[in-house]
Every structure is written in structure tokens, then in C-alpha cells.
Amino acid sequence: MTVIVMDNAPENIRGELTRWFLELKPGVFVGKVNVRIRELLWERICVDGPADGAVMAYSAPNEQGFEPCLTGIPKRKVVDFEGIQLIAVSDSK
């Protein structure tokens, strides 16, 4: 399962994502795609996507059961803490 959440998603990206996912709410996409499709869509989001940011979480064989990816959000980043993926938030304003 893959979940993608985008802030202020452009219409062209939303259209592309609705070919593969259900849009449960504006900017929230959920579906099950293979690795190749997931990586191609994420690359497109990173290149053509929103400046406000996007988050993707997908199933993975690890302790948490998923892997997170973030783009366009400078205040947040994924940090590996002893094998657990955490989100670090910078306090800069």
C-alpha cells in the first residue's frame, strides 16, 4: 500500500496520480502500485511537484512496516534512529 499526501497539488500531478490511486480527499492519494510505478511517480512529484511539499509512505519489510519519503518541506527530514525512521523538525522560523 502506498499513501501520498501533497499540499497544493498541481492539476497535472493530481491527474497523473488519479490514474493509479484513489484520491480520498484533495491531495491525499491511496493505492497499491508496484515499485517501478511508485518510483516513477515520486520522481515526477519531486521534479514537477509542489513547493509546499509532499509526503509518501509505502509498505516495507522493516520494523515499522513502512518507509517514509518527504520532499519540498525544509523544516522536516527523515532520520534513521537505530533502525527506526523518525521525522525531525527544525525549529528555525
Secondary structure, 3 states (H helix, E strand, C coil): CEEEEECCCCHHHHHHHHCCCEEEECCEEEECCCHHHHHHHHHHHHHHCCCCCEEEEEECCCCCCEEEEEECCCCEEEEEECCEEEEEECCCC
